């Protein structure tokens, strides 16, 4: 089941022939593994800002002699954009340059010259049903319980996965947040991190969080943005169209590591959200498609978990159920207004597999294995 190479390997290899490549993704998702696979038997081309010896070489511009240079976590250097611009402009005819980071690199600019036109940006996501070539419900539930990060998943141990998760949160707080962000009240920030998994799947109320944590509204909003750019969470905006009287305000949020969600039905919804985001960002990054991931909720409180749009129009609607259930009336409502939109109702442990009124009802494995 373990893939010999990650799903972005070939794309990174091809893009390196043309420009710098930036690969962003959460800590321990597999960025360094891809980088070392690309490096192969060549030595000396990997430089990690978190390693003091490598950091000194970067600052002194004592760069390796190899043809592929890999700069890992370089965004933690305040002048990283100026450094990369200079390196690329001087060496791009002779060298390939790969930049990896556990944060949205575009957020950590700190001024400096623009890198516009000099790089391709790719998002690396956790393991998924399609990438692991899963075909059974049992395999899907294993992924649901162990998560999509390579180390805990391939340990095949629930205990090891829990240990990894606890250590992961500590490293996120101690290394990334303290290094990159200005958070004065780390204690309250950690309480926010512990609170958010319980709120997955519902519109996120910043006012309610502000009251719970007893901090200012702007502080909560800032902390949520920090968790987004450090790839801890992601948010979805509602799909709005006049035909469906949509609620266009509140966003929903999901955890990048879905194992944080205790309720099994919401954890399943979160896992599907992660799979869909992986597919959407692949279409955006690799194919340049104008696709987006949304959810639907109208003023009459009708809801659909996920809407995929292309050029602003809905192309797929996906409703998640834990087990077999009657077809969602909201799917029928939405289908009547957008007849060209493909409708799915998928279940984690359900067995039913049929089509009714152009709505596909199926076990989740049947849908997820067709993604990325």
N, C-alpha and C positions, 0 to 999 in steps of 0.2 A: 504493500500500500504506500510505502514511503516514496515520494517522487525523486527521481535522480537529479532533477533540476527544477527550480521554481518556474512558475508560469511566465514571469517577465524576463527570464534569462535571455532568450533569443532576441527579444525586442531591445533590451539594453545593448546586447552585442551589436546589433545592426545600427542602432542610433549612435553608438560611439564612433562609427566610421564617419559621421557627419558633424557632430557637435559634442559639447559637454553633455553629460547626462546626470541629472539630479534624481535620486531615488529617495523619497520620503516615506516614512511608515513608523508605526509604534516601535518602541524599544523591544528587542529580541524577537522581531517578526521574521528575521532571516536576511536582512540586508547585508550583513558582514559575510554570511555564507555565500550569497550570490557574488559578492565582490571577490572573495578568495577563489571561487570557481572560475571567474573570468580571468583572474590573475594566473591561474594554472600553476605551472612549474616555474614561472618567472618569479624572481625574488626582488625584494626591496621596493616594490611599487605601492605598498600599503602604508598609509600614515594616519594615525588616529589621534585627534586632538586631545583625547582624554589620557593618553600615554605621555608622560613628561618628556621622554627622549624624542618622541615623534613631534611633540609640540615645539621643542627647541629647534628641530630641523626645519619645521615649517616657518618659524619666525626668522630664521637665518637664511631662508630660501636655499637650504641644502637639500635639493630634491633628488630622488632616485634616478638611476640611469636607464631604467626600463622604459618600454614603450607605452605602458598603461600606468597612470597615476591614479590612486584611489585616496580621496580625502574623506575620512569618516569623522562625523560630528564637528566639522569645521565651522558650522554656524555658531558655535559657542565663542568663537573669536570675533570681536566686535568689528574688525576690519576685513571680514572674510570675503566680502564682495569685491573690494579693491584688490585683494590678493589674487582671487580667482580670475578677475578680469585681466590683470597683468600677466598671470601665468598662461591663460588661454591665448591672449593676443600675441605672446612671444613664442609659444610652443605648439599651437594647435595644428600646425602642418606636420609636426613630427610625433606628437604625443596624443594619446587618448586619455580623457579626464573624466573620472566617475566621482561624483560627490554624493555621499549618503548621510542621512540624518534622522534622528528620532523626533523630529518636529517639522511643522510646516515651514520649510525653508524660506518661503516668500515673506513670512511675517517678521523674520529676524534680519532686517535690512541694515539698520543703523546708518542710514545715509550711504554716501559713496556713489561711485559710478554705476550706471545701469548695466545689467548683464543681458539686456533684451537682445534676442536673436542669436545668443551664444549657447543656448542649452535647450534640451528637452526635459520636461518634468514627468516622472512616472510615480504613481502611488503603489506601494507594495502592501498587500493585505494579508491577514492570516489565512491559514489553510481552509479549504472549502470542499464541499461534496464533489464538485466537478474536478478540482485539481487533484484530489485524492482518488478519483475514479471509483467512488463509492456507488454501490448498486442496491444495498439492502437497508431496511429500516433499522436493523441492529447497528449497522455502521453509523448511520445518521445519529442515533441516540448516543453513541460513544463520543462522536464529535460534539454533540450538544453538551455532554457532561464534562468532557476534558478540555474543551475549548480549541481554538484554531491556532494557537501559538505552538510552534514546532516542539519545543522542549517538553511542556506538560503533555501534549498529545501523544508524542512517541514514547513517553514513559509508560503509557497504558495503565497508570496508577492514579486513582482518585486522591490518595494521600499525597503523592508527589506533586500533583497538580495544585492542591491546596497550599502546600509549602511554597511552591513557585509563585503563586499568586500573592501570598503575604510578602515575600521578598521583593516581588515586582513593585508593589505599591510603595514599599520603603525606598527602593532605588529611585522611583519616580519623584518622590518628595525630596529626598536628600540630595540627589544628583541633578536632575533636570530642572525642577522648580526653583531650587535655591540658586542654580547657576544662571538660568535664563530669565527668571521673572522676579519681580519685586512683590513678594507676598509677606506682609508684616505679621499677620496672625496665622501662622502655619497650623495651629490647633483647630481653628474654625474652618480653615481650608480643608483639612483632613476630614472634619465632620461632614462637609459638603460632599466630598468624595464617597463617604460611607452612605450618605443619604440618597444620592442620585440613583443607584441601582433599583431602589424601591419605587421610583417614580417612572420607570421605563414604560413606554407604551401609551402614556397620556400626555396631553398638552402640558408643557412645563410652565408652571407659574413662578416667575421670579419673585413676585410679591410674597407668595407663601414661603419661599425659601428665605427671603430676607427676614420675615417674621420669626421663622424657626431659628435662624442663626444669629438674629439680633445684630445685623450689620446693615449698611446702607444698600439701597437698590443698585447703585452703580458698582459697588464692591462685588455683589453677587454676579452681576452681568460680566464684570471683568474676570472673575474667577472661572466662570463657565467658558469664556473665550480662551482662557489659559488652557483648560482641559481639552478644548477642541484643537488648539494648535500643537499640543503635545500628544495628539492622537490617543487620548484616553476616552473621549466621547465624540459623537457626531450628532448634528441636529438636522431634522427634516422640516421644511416649510410646507404649509398646506397647499394643495392644488385648488386654484380658484377659477371658476368659470360662471358666467351668468346663468347657464342652463341648470346649475345645481345649487344655487344660492349658498355658495361655499363660505365657510368661516376662514378669513384670510389673515388671522392674527397670530395665534399661539403656535409655536414650534413644538415638535416632539423630539426627544433625545434618546439615544441608544448608546450602550457601552461598546467599545471596540472589543473588549473581552467579555463575551456574553455570559461566562460562568459566574460573574459577579451577581447576576440576577437570580434570586432564590426561587421565586415562583416559576414552576416549570413551563407554564403556558406563556408567560411573558418572556422567559428565557428563550423559548422557541421562536417567538416573534422577533426578539432581538437578534438571534442567529440568522434568521431570514433577512432581516434588515442589513446585516453585515455582508451576506452573500450578494444581495442586490446592489449595495454600494460598490462592492468590488467589481461587479459586472459593469455598472454605469461608469465608474472612473476608468476602467479599461477602454470602454468605447470612446470616452473623452480624450484620454491620454494617447492612445495608440492609433485610433481611427479618426480623431478630430470630430466626432459626432456631437450634435447639439442634443444631448439626452440629459435627463435629470431624474432624481428620485424624490417623490413627494408622498404625502398622505392626503386622505380626503376626510373632511368633517364639515357638515353643513349646519345651518342655523337650527335645523330640526334634530340635530344630534345624530344624524345618520353618519356612519363611519366606515371607511375601508382602510385597511392597514397601510397599503402601499400603492402608489400610482407611479408608473414610469411614463415620462413624457418625451416626445421627440419633436423638436421645433415648437415646443409649447403645447402640443396636443397630446392627450393621453393615448398610449398605445397598449399598455397592460395595466390591469388592476388585479391586485393579489390580496386575498383575505386569508388570514392564518387562524386555524383551529387546532386545539390540542388533539382532539379525537373526531371521529365521524360526527357530522352535524347536518341539519337541514341547510339548504342553500341560503346564503345570506340574502335577505330582502334588499339590502343596500346595493349589493352587486346587481340585482335585477333592475333596481332603480337607475343605477349608473349606466348599465348596459342599454337601457331604453333611450338614454340621452346621448350616449356615445356608442352607437352600434358597431363602429369599426374597431373599438377597443377590445383587446383579448382579455377574457375574464378567467381568473383562477381562484379556486378555493382549495387550499392545501392543508393537510393535517399531519401532525407529528407521528401519531400512533394509529391513525385511522387506516381502514382497508379499502374503502369504497373508491372506485375508479370509473367514472362515467362522464358523459356530456349531457347537459340538459339546457335547452334554450341558449345554446352557444356559450354556456358556462362550463368550464372543465373542473370537475371535482376529482381530486387525486391525492394519494400519499405525497408528502413533501418531496421525497426522494425523486419522484418522477419529474418534478419541476426543477429542483435545484441542480440535478446532474446536467441540465442543459445550459447552465450559466458558465462561469469561468472558474 
